[in-house]
Structure formats: structure tokens, C-alpha cells
Amino acid sequence: MSYLHLRAERDGSIERLTLNRPEVRNAFNAAMVAELTDWAERTAADRSVRAVVLAGAGPVFSAGGDLAWMAQTVDYTENENVADALSASRMFAAIDTLPCPVVARVHGAALGGGAGLAAVCDIVVAEEGTTFGFTEVKLGIIPAVISPFVLAKIGRSAARELFLTGRRFSAQHALEIGLVHSVVPVDELDAALGRVVGEVQDAGPEAVAAAKQLIRDVAGRTPDDVRMLTAAALARCRASEEGQHGLRAFLERRKPRWSAE
């Protein structure tokens, strides 16, 4: 499938997706939102994809909302604004719930919705010097659509400061609050991504998908609440063909079949 605002390429079992609007710093518009949603839904149905590497073309990862798109919303009715926001929410949710890991390659800047996009990625590797920010309040609006995903990533305390001030912050601060998982020099960015992807490929693909679902099911609940859920989840994995193969490979001190890919 070809897109106007995205570049999707397969590299074996790895899907490489690039936001491809460098002339506007990879800012979102309605068409890009629709393309990202379509891409995510198609990728979710393709179990041959072991991981996604998500990047941005040009000097920045994503500067958030396109100015021309935001200008259009000034004249929207309340119902039109709700419909527009729901479309963006579905996009973030579609990426957030992909069964395979999504690894973000973040550089330059990730602002507003761009920072929200980083929040729905499972693992984020950022270049030193990258600027982040939930800058919506500077425009008199709020980071509403991305808030469930960002709060799940950085927590209420960090969100209180960053949502209410709209200030820009460094990659190092993003690392400290959990939005980013590693910060590396520019010349080490792709090597760091390669290591992450290699780790993913050493893991059972069905187990990785189950682990992503487990996080969603367990987060925010007490151990008593999820005792049966977690026991059943483990039992299913142990009894599965992949689980049986992986355990036998470990006991026999050989690599499982997925590590050879």
C-alpha cells in the first residue's frame, strides 16, 4: 500500500515507517491521520511483522499539528471538532494497540502530537539534543486526545508540570520521566535502534504480543484483581505451540526458531 504522507518499507520481518512531510516538519493533518490509522490497522492484521521502526523524514521527528489544519478548525462547529478529535484518537489508539513492538527513532523535535506519537511507541530511542514538549496550552488549547497515552507513560506528576506550562524539555528530561528509553549521540542512533530490534527478534513473537496485552490488562489494577487473569495468561502461553517450543529449546540449550530469523 502506498501513501502520500508516509513511507512504508519492509525489511524482512521489520516494518520501517517514516512520516514523510519534511516540508512541514512532519506535522499532522487530516490526511496523514487517516493514512496512519489505515497503516496501523493493516499492520495489526499482518502477523509476519515482528517490529515497527517509526521515524520522521527531514530535520525533525514531528512538530505536532499542521498550522493549515489547525487554521481550518477555527471555523469548525463543536460537532466537527469532536469528529476531528475522534479521528486523531483512533489513530493513536491503533498504533498503541499494535501487537508487535513499535520502536521510535526520534530526532530534532517531538512536539504536541509528535510527543504524543512517541508516547504510544513501546520503545523510544532519541538523539541527543532532541526537544520535546506538550505545547498545546501555549496556543490556548489542551493535549486532550494524547492525554491517556501520555499519562500512562509519564504519570500524573510529570504531566501536571508539562501539560500546564507547555514548556519544551530536553531528551534527557524525557528519559528521566519515562517518555524516552535511551538517549544517544546522532552517530549512534541507528546502531542503538538495531540493538533494540535485535532484542525483539530474539523474543517469541506471540509472547511479545501477549506481553503487550498483559500490560494493558494489568496496569492500574491490584494483584488481587488480576490474579486469575495473569495465571490464565501464563497458562495459555505455556500450553501454546510457541511456548512449548521455546521452553524445550531453552532446556536443550539451543536457540528457538525465531532467533534464527
C-alpha positions in Angstrom: 0.0 0.0 0.0 1.4 3.4 -1.0 0.7 6.6 0.9 1.0 10.3 0.2 2.4 11.3 3.6 4.0 8.1 4.8 6.8 5.9 3.5 6.3 2.2 4.5 9.1 -0.3 3.7 9.5 -3.9 4.7 13.0 -5.1 5.7 12.5 -8.8 6.3 10.2 -9.0 9.3 10.7 -5.4 10.2 8.3 -2.7 9.0 10.0 0.7 8.6 7.5 3.6 8.7 8.6 7.1 8.0 6.5 10.2 8.5 7.1 11.9 5.1 6.1 15.6 5.3 9.5 17.1 5.9 8.5 20.4 4.3 6.2 21.0 7.3 8.3 19.2 9.9 6.1 16.1 9.6 3.2 17.9 11.1 -0.2 16.1 11.2 -3.1 16.9 9.0 -6.4 15.1 8.5 -5.0 13.1 5.5 -1.9 12.0 7.5 -4.1 10.9 10.4 -6.2 8.8 8.1 -3.1 7.2 6.5 -1.6 6.4 9.9 -4.8 4.8 11.0 -5.1 2.7 7.8 -1.4 1.7 8.1 -1.8 0.7 11.7 -4.9 -1.4 11.0 -3.2 -3.2 8.1 -0.1 -3.8 10.1 -2.0 -5.2 13.1 -3.5 -7.8 10.8 -0.1 -8.9 9.4 1.4 -11.2 11.9 4.6 -11.6 9.8 5.7 -8.1 11.1 7.9 -8.7 14.1 8.6 -5.0 14.9 8.0 -1.5 13.6 10.6 1.2 13.4 8.9 4.6 13.3 10.9 7.7 12.2 10.5 11.1 10.6 11.9 12.4 7.4 13.9 15.6 7.4 15.3 17.6 10.4 12.6 16.6 13.0 10.5 13.7 14.1 7.2 15.6 14.2 6.2 19.1 15.1 2.7 18.2 16.0 -0.4 19.7 14.3 -0.1 21.3 10.9 -0.8 25.0 11.0 -3.1 24.9 8.0 -5.1 22.1 9.6 -5.4 24.0 12.9 -6.5 27.1 11.0 -9.4 25.1 9.5 -10.6 24.1 12.9 -11.1 27.7 13.9 -14.3 27.7 11.9 -15.4 24.1 12.9 -18.7 23.6 14.8 -18.4 21.8 18.1 -19.6 18.6 16.4 -17.0 18.9 13.6 -14.3 19.5 16.3 -15.4 16.3 18.1 -15.3 14.3 14.9 -11.9 15.6 14.1 -10.6 14.8 17.6 -12.0 11.3 17.5 -10.2 10.6 14.2 -6.9 11.5 15.9 -7.8 9.5 19.0 -8.4 6.4 16.8 -5.1 6.9 15.1 -3.1 7.0 18.4 -5.1 4.0 19.8 -4.5 2.0 16.6 -0.7 2.5 17.0 -0.8 2.0 20.7 -2.5 -1.4 20.4 -0.4 -2.9 17.6 0.5 -6.4 18.6 4.2 -6.0 17.6 6.6 -3.7 19.3 6.8 -0.1 17.9 10.3 1.4 18.2 10.6 5.1 17.7 13.6 6.8 16.2 13.2 10.4 17.5 15.4 13.3 16.4 15.2 17.1 16.2 11.9 17.7 17.9 8.7 15.9 19.0 6.1 18.5 20.0 2.4 18.3 20.8 1.0 15.4 18.8 4.6 14.4 17.9 5.3 13.9 21.6 2.0 12.0 21.8 3.2 9.8 19.0 6.3 9.0 21.0 4.1 8.1 23.9 2.3 5.4 22.0 5.5 3.8 20.9 6.8 0.9 23.1 10.4 1.8 23.0 11.8 5.3 22.2 15.4 6.0 21.2 16.1 9.7 21.0 19.0 11.6 19.6 20.9 13.9 22.0 19.6 17.5 21.5 16.0 16.5 20.6 13.4 18.9 22.0 10.1 17.6 23.4 7.0 19.4 24.5 3.3 19.2 25.2 2.9 22.7 24.0 -0.8 22.9 23.4 -1.6 25.4 26.2 0.7 27.9 24.6 -2.0 28.0 21.8 -4.9 28.2 24.2 -5.8 24.5 23.7 -5.1 21.3 25.6 -3.3 17.9 24.9 -6.6 16.1 25.3 -6.5 13.4 22.7 -3.0 12.3 23.6 -3.5 12.6 27.4 -4.5 8.9 28.1 -1.4 7.6 26.3 1.0 10.2 27.8 -0.3 9.8 31.3 0.2 6.0 31.0 3.8 6.7 30.0 4.9 9.6 32.3 2.4 9.6 35.2 0.3 12.4 36.7 3.1 14.4 38.4 5.2 14.9 35.3 2.0 15.6 33.2 0.9 18.3 35.7 4.0 20.3 35.2 4.4 19.7 31.4 0.8 20.0 30.4 0.1 23.1 32.5 3.2 25.0 31.4 3.6 23.8 27.9 7.3 24.2 28.3 9.8 22.5 26.0 12.2 20.0 27.6 15.3 18.1 26.7 15.7 14.5 25.7 17.5 13.9 29.0 14.4 15.0 30.9 12.2 12.9 28.6 14.4 10.0 29.7 14.0 10.8 33.3 10.2 10.8 33.2 9.9 7.7 31.1 8.8 9.2 27.8 12.1 8.1 26.2 14.1 4.9 27.0 17.5 5.8 25.7 19.3 9.0 24.5 22.3 8.6 22.2 24.6 10.8 20.0 23.4 11.2 16.5 26.1 8.9 15.1 24.9 6.1 17.4 21.2 6.4 16.8 20.8 3.8 14.1 23.1 1.3 15.9 21.1 1.8 19.1 17.9 1.1 17.1 19.5 -2.0 15.6 20.2 -3.4 19.1 16.6 -2.9 20.2 15.3 -4.5 17.1 17.7 -7.4 17.6 16.5 -8.0 21.1 12.9 -8.0 19.9 13.8 -10.6 17.2 15.3 -12.8 19.9 11.8 -13.0 21.6 8.9 -15.2 20.7 6.5 -13.0 18.5 3.4 -14.5 20.1 4.8 -13.9 23.6 5.7 -10.3 22.7 2.1 -9.7 21.6 0.8 -11.4 24.7 3.1 -9.3 26.9 1.8 -6.0 25.3 -1.7 -7.1 26.0 -0.8 -8.1 29.6 0.5 -4.6 30.3 -2.8 -3.1 29.1 -4.8 -5.6 31.2 -2.8 -5.3 34.4 -1.9 -1.6 34.6 -3.6 0.3 37.4 -5.1 -2.8 39.0 -4.3 -4.6 42.2 -2.6 -8.0 42.4 -5.8 -9.5 43.8 -7.8 -8.1 40.9 -5.6 -9.7 38.3 -4.6 -12.9 40.0 -6.7 -15.2 37.8 -6.1 -13.1 34.7 -2.4 -13.4 35.0 -2.4 -17.1 35.9 -4.6 -17.8 32.9 -2.4 -15.7 30.6 0.7 -17.6 31.7 -1.0 -20.9 31.3 -2.1 -20.1 27.8 1.5 -19.2 26.8 3.0 -22.3 28.4 0.5 -24.5 26.6 0.9 -22.8 23.2 3.0 -24.2 20.4 5.4 -21.3 20.7 5.7 -21.6 24.4 6.3 -25.3 24.2 9.0 -24.9 21.5 10.7 -22.0 23.4 10.8 -23.9 26.7 12.2 -27.0 25.1 14.8 -25.0 23.2 15.9 -23.4 26.5 16.1 -26.8 28.3 18.0 -28.3 25.4 20.4 -25.3 25.2 19.6 -24.4 21.6 18.2 -21.3 20.0 14.5 -21.2 19.3 13.5 -21.0 15.7 12.6 -17.3 15.8 16.1 -16.3 16.8 17.5 -17.5 13.5 15.4 -15.0 11.5 
